[in-house]
Amino acid sequence: MPPRSPLWNLFTTDNQPYSAKDTVHKRIWCQACLEAKLTGLLANQRVLVANGVIRPEDMLKEDVLQQKAKVDVKPISSKSEHMQRHLKSCQAIRQSPEWTEKTLEALRSYETWRSKRTPLVDIPLSQPSLQHFSGTGVPSNPMFQAVSPFTPTAYVSEPPNSPLTKRRKSNTDHISTADSPLGALSVWDAEQQSEFGQDLVRLFTSCNWSWNTANAPQFWLFFGKYLPQAQVPDLSGRMLDSEAERVQEQTRKSIEGSLATYQADG
């Protein structure tokens, strides 16, 4: 069995397959989620006793409530990307300074562990995407040097002079999250989150950044510190397809009815 990554320190498993279709990975539970659920169940019992609904001797033992918490909390796959994705959006972690610190430490250890297991590929310094970040042609941020996110990648470009749209105001914009670890107070609604994801795709494509950058812990921890209302989404797949279709349709409309030339070899 291959060695487990440091991310496993934040999860627990019963060693059962995740699903009938995925027997390779285990089903796992976030320890912070289980702890939060157990705390809620214990508090509910105390309220029932205080209100005379149940007798103190009828209270369920903590080990029984722990099993109930596992039933109530949905497990996830033990794939590393699934574990990281959960840690990005876990409200139980965001609302606990202790779990926030544990998560940050585990993610730092995971980056070190992953870099030792996966050799870095040298990137030619002649790539324009690198030379814009420092006078020497090398990204000035050591974190960027470690994970080499600015690799050449195919991208969809906007038609010239494409106007920028203003972000829709949030009804939680006035709320300060300075005292909350990773911004635990509020999260954007689905519409705002979707708009943020689309704009993030356009930022990545226009800058020719690698999609893997969005999965780097340091990237979403930066957003968690300075823009905690937003959750960094997965940029590939549906979101990228949607943006490509939007640009293609916009381009089609801009050239429709115009004269064009065609050339082909052979």
N, C-alpha and C positions, 0 to 999 in steps of 0.2 A: 504494500500500500504506500503511495507517495506521501511524503511529509505534508502535514497540514499547515496552511498559512496562518499568520498571526490573527487573521480575521476570525478564526474559529474561537478565539478567546471571548468573543462577544455573542456566541451562539451555543445552543445545546441541541443534541440530537438523540433520537432513540435508535439510530442505526438502521432504520427502515428505509427502503427505496422511496424516492420522492413521489413516483407514480408508476403505474403499470407500463407507461410508455418510456419512462426514464428510470431505469433500474441502476444506472451507473452512479448517480448522485443521491445523497441522503436528504431526507426531509429534516429541516432544522427550524428552531425557534429562536427568535431574538430574546436574549436574556433580559434586556431592558423592558421589552413588551410584556414578558411573563411576570417580571417583578411589579410592573405597574398594574397589571390585571389582578395579581394576587393582593396587592395593597387595597385595591378597590373592593375585592370580595370580602376581605377581612373587615373593612370599614362598613360594608353593607350589613354584615352579621352583627356588628356592634350596635348599629342603628336599630336592627330588628329586636335585639335584646332590650335596648333602652326603651323601645316603644311597647314592650310586652308582647310582641308577636310570637317570639320563640323564647324558650327558657335557656339560661346559660349552659345547662348540661346538654342541650340539643345542638349547640354550635358545632359545626363541622371542624375537624382537626385540620391543621395547616397543610399536612401532606395530601389530604383529600382535596383541599382547595387548590393546591399546586397542580394536581391532575386536571381539575376543572379548568384551570387557567390555560393549560395546554390544549384543551378542547375548544376553548373560546378564541384563542389566538391562532390565526391561520399560519401554518408552516410555509416556508419557502424552500426553494432548491438550494443545494450547497454549492452551486456554481459561484465562482468568485465574483462574476459580474452581477449576479443576483444579490449576493451579500452586500456588495458595495452600493447597489441601487437602493436596497432597503435602508442602509445606514444614512443615505442622503436624505431620506424622507421620513425617518422614524421620529414621531413626535415625542415618544417616551424618552428618547435620548436628548432631544432638544430641550426638554423641560427639566432635565436633571443635570446639574453641574458635574456631579460625580460620573455619570455615564458619558457626558460630553468629553471629559478628560480621558476616560478609558478609551473612547472611540478615537480620539486624536492620536493617542499613543499607539493603538493597534494599527491605525492607518500609516503612521510613520514607520512602524516596524514592517508592515506589509510592503511598503515601497522598497525598503532595504532588502527584504527577503526576495522580492520579485526581481530586483536588479541583479542579484547574485545568481538567480536561476536562469535569467534570460539575458544573454550577451547583447550589448547595444550595437547597433549597426552604424558605422561611420557614415556621416552625411557630407557630401561635397560642400565646401564653404562657398562655392561659386553660385549657389542657389540664391536668387534675389530675395526669396522669402526670409532668409537668414540675415542678409546684410542690412536690412532695415532696422534691426534691433540693437545694434551697437556699432561703434566705429571700427571694431576689429572684424566685423562680419560674423561674430558669434553671439548668441543670445546672452545678454548681460545677467540674467537671473540664473543662479546655479541650479534651481529646481528644473528650469527648462533644459539645461544642459544634461541633467540626469535622465529625464524621460524623453528628450528629443521629440517634442510634439510637432514642431514646424516642418514636417516632411512634405514634399511635393504631393499634391493630390488633385485629381480632376475636380473641377467645380463649375457650377452654373453661374454665369455672370448676369448682372442686371443690365437691361437696356440703358443707354446713356441718358443722363439727366432724370433718372427715376426719382421721384419725390419721396422724402421720408415722411412717415405719418407719425403724429404725436401719440404717445402712449395714453390709453384711456385711464383717467384718474381712478384710483382705488378709494373705496370708502374707509380704508384703514391706513391711508397715507399719512394721516396726522398722528398715528400711534408711534411712540418712540420705542425702539427695541434695544436701546443701548445697554439696559441692565439685564437683558435676557440672553443666555448662552445660545449662540447660533440663531438668534432671533426666534424665540419660542412663542411670541405673543400672537402672531397672525400669519396666515399664508394666503397668497392670492387665490381668487376663485378660478374656476376652470377656464373662463374666457380670458382672463388676464394672463394665466399661465400659458395658454395656447399662443397668445400674442407675443409673450416673452420668448417662447421657444422658436417661433417663426423668425423673430428678429435676430435671435442668436444664430440660427442657421445662416441667415444672410451675412452676419458678421464673419462667421467662419469661412463661408465661400468667398467673400470679397477679399479676405486676408490670406486665403489659400492655406488655412490651418488644417492640420490633421484632425479627423473626427475623434481619435483616441484622446485628444487633449481634454475633451469634456468629461472623460471618465477618470482623469487623474484626480486623486483625492485633494491635492493642493488647489486645483481649479475650483471645485465646488465648495471647499472650505473658505476660499476667498469670497465667494458669493454668500456663503453662510454668515460671514462676518460683516460684510458691508451691504448686502441686500438679502436679509434673511426671509423676506416675504416670498421670494422666488425659489423654486426648486429647479436645479439644472436638469433638463430632460435628456433623454437619449435622442441624439440628433439624426442618426441614420434611420433607415427603414421608412415608416409611414410619413414622418415629418419631412424628411429629405425628398421623398417622392412628391409630396404635396407642394413643396416649394418649387421643385423642378417643373411640375405641371403649371404652376402659377406663372413662372417666368416664360415658359414656352407659349402659353396663351397670350401673355402680354406682348411677347415678341411677334406672334402671329398677327395680332390686331394692329401693331404698329407698322407692319409691312404689307398688310392685306391691301390689294388693289394697286400696289406699286409695281413698276417695271423691274425686272430682275434679269440677270444673266446666269447662264449655267455652263459649266465646263466639266468635262470628264476625260480621264486618260483612256487611251485605247479606242 
